[in-house]
Amino acid sequence: MASSGDKVKVVTKDEIVEGVLMPNEETDSVVVKLDNGYNVGIDKKKVKKIELVEKNKEKTAKKEKITSNKNLPTISILHTGGTIASKVDYKTGGVVARFEPEELIEMFPELKQIANIKSRLVAKMFSEDIRFGHYQLMVKAIQEEIKSGVDGIILTHGTDTMTYTSAALAFALENLPVPVIMVGAQRSSDRGSSDAAVNLICAAEFIAKTDFSGVAICMHENMDDNNCVILPACKTRKLHASRRDAFKPVNDKIIAKVNFENKKIEFLKKDYNKKDKKRELIIKDDFEAKVSILRCHPNMVPKQFEFYEGYKGLVIEGTGLGQAPVGVPNELCEIHKKNLSAIKNLVKNGTVVVMTSQTIFGRVQMHVYSNAIDLANVGVLSGEDMLTETAFIKLAWLLGNYKNKEEAKRLIGVNLRGEINNKIEPDEYLD
């Protein structure tokens, strides 16, 4: 008798479907995972029989001894979890992170042709569970690998909060002597449609063949498997929940393209930091915990702003050029006076308040419309063209590492790690 995880043939009147039998208690269907990685549901009423093709064989990964090639660079893969290191648990039907670092190398043997691969587990978790303390664990692991003499580092990471982490590492790791490339996957590694192998191999090729130094992200350029792109750490956002090309630069350009088929690398940016293993790494990895984000919307009330009394920092994601509901154009908006008063009190009582825009592309301009002017007058700082998540990370980092709050406030508007782009033109935003 077939059970979850077994390879089966499901026979109906109209067709025969072959694949792996998946558990399903939610619908009245037989669910089969096809060879292409996708699931198909078949109404149980239409099923004539289920034939067992092959019993599920649990595989235990063998820790392979990795030999060194003196002619190849050394890359360390630091593993933190996420979909790139995930596979289907046939007991639950869910996707779980349970690959050990050695399993990644076994799954992607091409890596050993590109570089000497070291592999190390830092954490095993989905990215939505990451906290500031995990950034410090990653920083420590990266520092140790750099001290050991590696030529570059790949950090596997879940995609949902990857851009928060890339920004955090960009700020925390000053004067990086080698590249730190973050790699994720939109689809788990055991799926036929997975993007994990292409992303990982392209990241390794980029580290091995270029003189780039710094933090960046490597993900698919398009839905096909032809190219990956190297994306700026502080100017990238995940713009789709499931597409393989979900990651795009915002108010910036991609750094380089890596062709998966011919391994050709094309730089689109020339002004990047160069690799120099003699450069001394500086660590600044403190992040202030009492920092948050508040997204503006219609019908806001003062208590929503007052909630952040006692916080060290707050990013307000405003509308348009950086507005919030603080104007009083008619009597229905009288409460907006109290909104402005609440924000003013936050600033007065020591909260550093930064304005970004929920439009994603473009720049905050706080001296155009009266509402934004009023906010600037009570001490709200412009986030320039920073992404909200980058502004949040930068603010937490500044307040954690600069005990002089006035210096932290000054540095909000200063480009430190490529997070602010003063050169972007309005017609470039979708390029």
N, C-alpha and C positions, 0 to 999 in steps of 0.2 A: 504493500500500500504506500502511495506517495505521501510525503509530508513536506512542510516548508523547507526550501533549500534544495530539494531534489530537482533534477532535470526531467521534464515530463512532456508528453504529447497530449494536448487537450483536443478531443475529437468532437466536433459538432456536425450537424447535418450539412452545413455549408463549407466547413473548412477544418483544417488541422493546424493548431497553433503549438509550436515547440518553444520551450524556454524553461526558466527556473520558476518553480511554484512559490508564490509569495504568500505570507499570511494575510488574511483579510477577514476582520470581524465587523467591519463597518457597513459593508454593502452585501447584497445577495449576489455576489459575482465571484468567479474564479479569476484570480489575478496572476498573470504570468509575466516575468521579466524576459524580454526578448534579447537576442544577441547584441542588438544595437544599443542596449542600455535602457530602453524605454519599457514602461509597463503597459499591459493591455488587460482590460477587464472583459470577461465573458459571462453573460447571464447564465446562472446555474441551470435554468430551465432548458437552455439550449445544449447543454453538455450531455453527450451520449456516454462518454467514458474518458477517464484520465489514465493514460498509460505511463508507467514508470520507465524512463530511459536510463537514468543513472542516479544512484543514491548520492546525496551530498556527502562530500568528504572534507571534514574539517582539516584545514592545513595549518601546520605550525611553522612559522617562519624560522629559518635557520640563520643564525648570526654568521654571516660570511666574513672571513678574514680578508681584509682589503690590502692588497699589495701596492707598494709605492712605485711610481715611475718618475725618476729624477728629471725627465724632460718635460713633465707636465706641471702646471701650477697646482696649488693646493687650495681647495674650496671647502669650507666648513658649512654643513647644512644644520641649522638650528631649527628644531621642530617645536612648534607651539600648538599644533592641532588644526582644526578647521576642515573644510571639505576636501582640500588637497590630500589630506591624510585620513580620509574616511572611506568606509565601505558599508555595504548593506548588512545589517544584522538580520539574518533570516528567521530569528526567533521572534523578533518584534516587527520586522518590516521597516524599521527606521534606519536612518543613516547615523552611524556612530564613529567617533574618532578613536581608533584603537590600533593604529599602525605604530610599531616601534620604529625608531630612526633607521635601523638596518633594513627594515622591510621596504622603505622608500628606495634604497639603493638596489635591492633585489628586483623591485618592480620596474625601475628605470635604469637598466644596465648601460644605456648609452652614456650616462654620466661618467662612467669610469674611463671612457675614451677621450673625454674632454679635460678631466682634471683628476688629481688625487683627491678622493672624497673622504672627508671626515663627517661623522654624523653624531648628533647629540640631542637628547630630549631635554627641552627646557620646561615645557608644560604640555598637558594634553587636555585641551578645552576648546569649546566653540568661542568665537571671538566676541559674542555678545556678553560673555561672562568676564571679560578682561577688566581689571581695575588698575589704578595708577601703580600699585605695587608690582604688578606684572611687568610694567615698563622697566622697572629697576632690575628685575630678574633678567630680562632680555639684555639690558645694557651691561650687566655684569658678565653674562655669557659671551657677548660680543667682545667686550674688553679682554676676557681671558683668551678667546680665539685669536685676537689680534696680537696679543703678547706671545702666543705660541708660534707666530710667524706665517699665518695663512695669507693667501693672496686675495681673498675675498670671502664674503659670507652670504649665504642664502638663508633667509628666514621664512619658513613656511608659516602661513597665517590664515585664519578664516577671513573671508572677504567682507563680511558685514561691517566690521569696524577696522578694517585694514588701514584706511586713510587716517584714522585717529592715531594709530600706532606709528605709521610712517612719519607723521608730523612730530609725534612725541620723540621718536628716535632721532629725527633730524635736529631737533633742538637740544636733546640731551647729549648727543655725540658730537662734540665740537672738534674740528681739526682732524677729521677722519682720514687715516692714511690709505685705506683700502675701501672698495665698494661694499655696501650692505644692501642687497637686493631682496625686497619682499616679494614673495610668490604665493598666490592662492589659486583656487580652482572653483569654478561655479558648479561643477558636476564631479561627483566622487570618482576616485581613481579606478574603481572596478567597473565603471560604466563605459560602454563602447563610445559614448559621446563625450567622454571626459576631456577636459582641457588641461588636466594636471601635467601630463607628460610634456606637452609642447611648451607650457609656461616654464616648467622646471628646467628643461634642456636649454631653452633660449636664454634663460637667466644665467646658466652656467657658461654658455658660449660667450655671452656678453662680458662676464667677469674675466674669462680666460683670454679673450682676444682684444680687449680695449684697455685704455689707460684711465678710465673713469673712476672717480672716487666720490663717495657720498652715499646718502640714502636715496633709494628709488624703488619703484614698483615695476614688476614685469608681468603683463597680462596680455590676452589676445587683442589684436587690433580689430579684427572682423570676426564674423561668425565662422569662417573657414579656418583651417589650420596652417595657413601660409605664413603669417607674420605675427610676431609679438611686438609690443611697444614697451619702451622704457619710459616710465612716467615720473614727473617731479613729485617728490615726497609730500610737499605742502600745498600743491595746487591740483590735486586729483580727487575726483569723487566717483563713487559707485552710483551709476545712473539707471541701472535696471536690476531687477531682483534675480533674474536667472540667465540672461543672455551671456554668452562667453565674452562678448566685447563690451561688457558693462562699464568698464573703467575708462574715463575720459579726463583729459586735462581741462581745467576751468581757468579762464583768464591767463592762459599760458599755452606753450607748445609742448609736444612730446620731445623727449631727449634724443631718442634713437629708435630705429626699427631693426629687428632681428628676423631674418628670413629663416624659417624652420627647415626648408628643403635644401637650400644651398649654403646656409649658415652665414650668408653675407650680412654685414652690419653697416647700417647707414646712419650717421649722426645728423640730426636736424638742428641740434644746438651745438655751438662751438665754445660757449663760455661756461664750461663745466670745470669743476675741480679735478686736477690730475692726481693719479695714484702716486704716492710717495711713502714707502714703508718705513722711512726714517722719520716721518712726521710724528710728533708726539700727540697722542689722543688726549683730549680734555673731557672729563666727565662732569656734566651738570644735570643730575637726574632727579632733583627734588620737584615734586608737583604739589601745589596747594590743593587740598581736598575740597575746601569749601568754595567751589566755583561751579556755576551752573549755566544753563541755556534756557531762555524764555522766548518762545515764538509768539509774535504778535498776531492777533486775529480780531475780527469785529466783536464788539460787545464786551471788551475787557473791563475789569473792575479793579479798584485800588488794591484789594487784598491779594491779587495775583502778583503784584509788584512788592507789596509789603511782606510777603512770604519770605523774601530773600534778605530781610533784616539780619545782620550778623554774618552774612556771607562776605568773603574777601573779594570775590569777583563775580560778575554776571555779564554774560553776552546776551544782548537783546537782538533777536533776529527780526528786524523790522521789515516794513514793506518798501517797495520801490527804492528810492535813493537813501533810505534810512529813516523812515517815519514810524511813529507809534501813535496810538489813539490818545493824544493829549490836547487836541484843538477843540474849540467850542463854537462851531459854526451856527448852532441853533440850540434850543432849550433841551432837546433830547440828549445832547452831548455835555450837559453840565457836569456830569460825573467825571468827565475827562480832566477837569481841573485837579481833581483828587489823584488821578493817575499821575499827572505831572508832579504833583506835590510828593507822592510816594517815591517816585524816581529821584527827585531832588533830595529827599531825606536819606535814601540809600547812599548817594554820593557823599552827602554831608557827614554821614556816620561811618564813612571809611570804605564803602564798597566801590571797587573799580568797575565801572559800567562801560561796556564796549558795544557799539552798534555795528551789526552786519546786515546784509540784505537777503531776504528769502528768494529773490529773483535768481540766485546762483551766479549768473554772469553779470558783469558790470561792476561798478564801484559805488560805494557810499559817498554821497555828497550832502553834507549836513548844513550847507549854507544856501540852499536853493528854496525850499519850501518852509513855511512858517513853523510847522510842527517840528521839523528836524532842527531848525534854528533854536527853538525853545529848548529842545533836548540838549543841544550843544551848550546853551547858556547855563544850564544847571549842572554841567560837568560830564555829560555823556561823551565818550571818546569815539572817534571814527575808526572803524575797522578796515578802512580803505577798501581794497578789493579781495580781502581774505575770505575764504570759505568759512562758514560758521563753525564747522568742526575744527578747523585750523586755528581760528581765533580763540576758541575754547581751550584748546591744548596750549596755545602760546600764552594765554593769560594765566592758566594754572602753573605753567612752567616759570613765567616771569615772577609771579608772586611766591613761588617756592624757592627760587634761586637768588632773587634780589630783595634783600631785606629792606632796602630803601624804596618805599612805595612810590615816591615821586619818580625815581629812576625807572621803575617798572612801567609806570604810566607813560613816560616819555618813549620807552622802547616799543610800546604797542604799535605805534605808527612808523617804526623803523624796520626796513627790510633786513632781517638777520639770516634767514635760511631759504630765501627765494619765495617766501610766503606772500610778499607784496610785489606786484608788478606795475610799475609806473609807466611802462612803455606800451601796454596793450591798447590797440585801437578798437573803437566800437564795431567795425566791420570784421574783426578777427575772431569774434567770440565763438563762432561755430566751426572754425577751421580745425 
